[in-house]
Amino acid sequence: MIKRIALFLIIIFMLFSTSCINNEKVSNIKKYKFGASYMTFNNPFFVELNNGIKDVVEKNGGKLITLDPQLDIQKQIQQIKELVYERVDVIFLNPVDWKEIKPALEIAKRANIPVIVVDAPVYDDELVECTVVSDNYNAGVLCAKDMIKRLNGKGNVVILEHPSVKSAIDRIEAYENTIKEYPDIKIVGRRASDGQIEKAMPAMESLLKMNKQIDAVMCLNDPTAMGAIAALEKAGRLKNVLVYGVDGSQNAKKMIKQGKMIATAAQFPKEIGKIAAEAALRKLAGEKIEHEIKVPVILIDKNNVDKY
């Protein structure tokens, strides 16, 4: 009987000890704090990208502080200062302006806080730990090649762009480089839309007034394409114009199904966020991470829209 009681007490002691060890292990796992600043949350693309980061962060017991400077570069620089003051472990950055963001990068660098850029690169690349972006150049190439084929290498096109954001610059540059080989395709106008639907519509209206013949519109992203479509519909000219965008948003897919938009070069924002967050965790674990990670894009049109 005494032996049985002794065995019982030993088992209880072992179970208690194991529990204490496990609790100690859990309490020893550092709960990392992350900060993120996006150019604007007025675009569902960035909401989805943030969700990709948040899923990984929270799954690993961390906390994510998300900020929206509403396309104001000075406000974004101030937000980075606040994240540094909060002593976050990593900052995810989607820059409002790829050159003017430099002071914020220098502040983070001096504080030894790694910056991981998402979606749109920065000019001073040496100040950041890693950049995770779509293959933006190929997005422009895919749209240009599809348009050239549909127009049989001849037509007037206009461009809606965002000259202060590198991802948008790469898309438009690729588009222009691709159509250069076709002298009968002419760029007859261009306007900046800052990637915003409310700016894209008046910009397109202005281009329509100046050009009686427009055969295609290349838009830097899908919200811009929505603004262009609204302007074309209002003018009664949508039927004769091919509209292209970049993102692969739900609105763009809806427009493609309705025959109002020809195609969108689809990105995968949630995947970009997931890859960025995983890179941050690897960095915090002491691993060497890639300086640049490119995520492939695909062209979605009426032939494959139901697959996505």
N, C-alpha and C positions, 0 to 999 in steps of 0.2 A: 504493500500500500504506500509506504514511504517513498519507494522508488518511483511509483506512478506519479505521485504529487511532485517529486523533484523533476521528472521528465516534463510534466505539464508546465511547471514554472520556467524551465529552460526554453520551451517552445514560445511561451508568451514573451519572454525576454528577447528572443531572436526576432520575433515579429515586430516588437516595439522598436528594437534597434534599427531594423530595416526601414521602418516607417520614418524614423528620425533622419536617417541618412538620405532617403529620397526627398524629404522636405527640405533638408539642407541643400541638396543639389538644385532643387527648384528655386530656392531663395537666392542661390548663387548665380543664376542666369541673369545677365544684365538686361533690363528692359530698355531697349534703345529708343531714343526719341528722334524722329525725322521731321524735316520741314520741307514744304513744297510751295513754289510760287509759279503760277501759270500766267501767260499773257492775258487771258480772259476766260471766264467760265461762261461767256455768252455763246460759246461753241460747244455742242455736246461731245465733240471729239476729246476735249480736255477733261470733261467729266468722266468719260470712259477710261482715259489714260490714268487719271487719279485713282479710279476704282481698281485698276490693275496693280498699282503700287500699294494701295491700302490693304488689299486682300493678303498680299505677301507679308506686309509689315505686321498686321494684326494676327495673322496665323502664327507668327513667330514671337508673339507677346509684346510687340512694340507699339508705339503711338505715333500717329502722323498728324502734323499741323498743316492744314492746307490754306493757302492765301491767294487772293485774286486782285491784282493791281489794276484791272480794267483798262488795259492797254496804255497805262501811264508809266513810263520808264522810271521817273523819279520816285514814284510810289513803290515800284518794284525794288529799287535800290534800298529804300527805307525798310521794306519788308525783309530783305536779306539781313540788314543790320539787326532787326528785331530777332530774327532766327539765331543769329550769332550770339546775341545777348541772352537768349533762352538756352544757349549751350546745347543745341541739337547735335546729334552725332553725324548726320549727313544731310545735305541740302539737295533736293531735286529742283532743277531750274528749267523753265521754259521761257527764254528771254523775250521781252517785248521788242527790244532792239539789239541786234547781234553785236554791235560795236559799243553802244553807249552803256551797256551793262558792265563794262570793265571795272569801274570803282567797286561794285558789289563783289565781284570775283576776287579782287585784291583784299577786301575786308575778310572774306571767308578764308582766303589763303593764309593771311596773317594769324587768324585764329585757329589754324590747323584743322579746319572743318572741310572734309572732302565735298566737292560739288559734282553732282552727276546731272548732265544736261540731257533733257528729253525733247524729242520731236524736232527742235530747231537748233542748229549749232551756234556757237559763239565765235567771234573773230579771234579773241585771245585764248585760243584753244589750250595753250600750255598752262593756263591757270585752273583748268578743270581736270578731274580725275578720269572721267569717262563720258562719252557722248553716245546716247542710244537714239537712233533716228531711222525713219523709213528710208528706202532707197529713192530719195526724192528726184534725183536726176532721171532715173528710169521711169518714174511716174510721168515726167514731161515727154520722154521719148515714146512711151506707149500711147499717150493721147495724140501726139503728132502723127505717128505712123498710121493710126486708125483713121484720123482725119484726112490724111493724104490719099489713102485708099478710097475713101467715100467721095472725095471731091475729084478723083482722077487727076490729082496733081495740079489743080487749077482753081483759084478762088481768092476772095478777099477775107482776111481774118482780122479780128481785134483781140486785144489781150487785157484782162483785168488782173492786176498784180499787187504785190505787197513788198516794195523795194527795201524795207528795213529788216526783213526777216529772211535769214539764209535759206531755210527750207523752201520758201516760196521763190527766192531768187534762183535756186538750183532747178526747180521745176520749169520755170519760164525760160531759163537759159538753155536747158535741154530741148525744150519745145522749139525754140528759135534755131538752135544748131541743127536740128533734124530737118526743118523745113527749108533751110538754106539751099539744099540740093535741088529744090524745085522753084525755079525763078518765076513760074507763073502763079505761085502762091504769094500774095502780097499782104504784109501787115499794114493796114490802113488806119489804125488808131490804137491807143492804149491809155488806160487810166489806173490809178491806184484805188483799191477798195479796202485796204487794211484787213482783208479777210472777213469783212462784216457785210451781212445782207443789206443793212440799212444804208450803207455807203455804196454798195455795188449797184443797186437799182438806179439812183440818179447818175452814177458814172456811165452805166449802159445807155440810159436815156440820152445823155450827152453825145455818146458815140453814134447812136442811131440818127440823131439830128444832123450830124456832120457827114454821114455816109449812107447813100441811098442803097448801096449794094454791100451787104455783109453776109458771108456764107458760113462763117464759123466763129465761135467765141471760145478762147482758152481762158479758163478761170483757175486761179491759184488754189482754190479749195471749193468744197461743196456749198457752204453758205454764200459765197460769192456767186456761184452758179445759180442758186435760188434767186438772188437779186437780179441777175441777168435775165432769167426766165420771166420773172415778174414784169420787167421792163419790156421785153419782147412781146409778151402777151398783151400788155396794155397798148402797145403800138400796132398790134395785129400782124406782127412779122415773125412770130416764133416758128411757124410752119416751114419756113425756108432757111432756117439757121440751125447749124449743128452746135450744140452746147456741150462743153467738156468741163469736168471738175476733178478734184482730187480729194479723197477721204474715204469714199465708200459708205457714206452716212445713210441712215434709214430714209431720210428725205430724198436723197439722190436716187436711191433704188426705187422709191415710189415714183419719182419723175420719169425714170427710165421705163418702168412698166407702163406708164401713161403715154409714153412716146414724146414727152416734152424735153427729155435730155438724152443725148446719144450714149455717153459713157462717163464713168468715173474711175480714176486710178485708185483702187482701194488700199488704204492703210489698215493696220491692225493696232489701234491705240491701246487696248487692254494688254496685248502681248508686249508692246513697248514698255508699258508700266511694270509688268511682271518681270521682264528682263532687267530693267533698271533697278528694281527693288532687290532682286537676287544678287545683282552685281554689288549693290551697297552692302548687303550682308556678308558677301565674300570679302569685301574690302575690310569690314570691321573685324572679320575673323583672321585678318592678317595675310590674306591671299593676294597675289598680284592679279589685277583685273585688266581686261582689254581697254585700250584707250578709246577705241571707236567700235561700236556694234551697229551694223546695218540690218534692218528688217525688210525682207522682200515685199514688193507691191504687186498687185494683179489688176488687169483691166476688167471692169464689169460693164457689160452692155446687155441688150435685151436677150441675147443668146444664152447667157449664163447667170442672169440676175437671180433666178429662183434657187440657185445653189448656195447663195450667200444671204 
